[in-house]
């Protein structure tokens, strides 16, 4: 008898939003997590240059395919009205990527979603693994994309043929994001074994700014303590 699978809530998760609506979320653990590594300059660079970039690259690639088919009358497809009529203003649609530690947001990025065709931003699938078919009675079935397109290659509808072009060679972006976060935040052979090997302070002009929030808070507390030390001493003198 097959045992029932039990899903446990892990410490970390990331989510992608469109206009504040969650379109995908992944919960995961990091073996050997290096405390505060998500507050370092290296992690910020990872978010900006790998994680968010991978999401944008996926949406851009699908937008190019969709525009190729529906943005050119010469191909014989019925043009989408949004290519001839302005249907959305900049920032009317927004994308957000956020990473959480025990439910608390660690870092997030927001960008304009109006640059993507409506069909792309309304049907975001970053896993790129399955073809989903909804029947007339409302039931939805999922099929492995490669098996489905190979099995039905001679009888694909126009829409399915376009979908094939949009996802067949696209990687699983969600798995990539999880893998890269775990790689950055746990010990590995190329150097990062402890927090001290990360960049925990950055320089702007003649000033140095720490990136670890607990250290920033401690510096603020120490600053207030020093600023009020004389006043505190005078106060204690009045008690005796």
C-alpha angles and dihedrals in degrees: 000000000000113000118235111253115240118209116206126201107245128206098251135050142160130205139192119214134192111200091341093308115120110236097173138003133182126197117201146154130234114217110222093005112198105226115245093006088126088063095059132103090245092058092048089053090049092053094047102038103032115017102039090033091056090053092048092046090054093049092044093051092051091046091055092052093046092048091049091059104032102028097061122064091195090075091063098243122127104262117240110245093230090070090062101026127051103239102166138031124227112280093013083113120040135184123210130190117193136175122207136199112200089340094308117117111244101178137348141181129204128195140172114276097187089088091072124076114258092247090057099046092043094051106041114170112167094173092068091193107112144043110223119209121191116200127214091261091057099257117139124210128189125212132184104262098227094046093045096049093044093049093047100033094122096049107039118141119233090259093050092047089054091046089052090054090049100051112015095093098029119113127230098269093186092058090046091053093049092047094049094048091051092046093052097045103045133062115280139173097253094071117283104112101135140012093263090068092061126079105260098168134044131198125227114179108316095337133088120213125197119223100201107094095208090056091047091052091047091052090050091050092048090049092053091045092054093043092053099037096101092046090049092051092051090049093053090051089062090058094066 
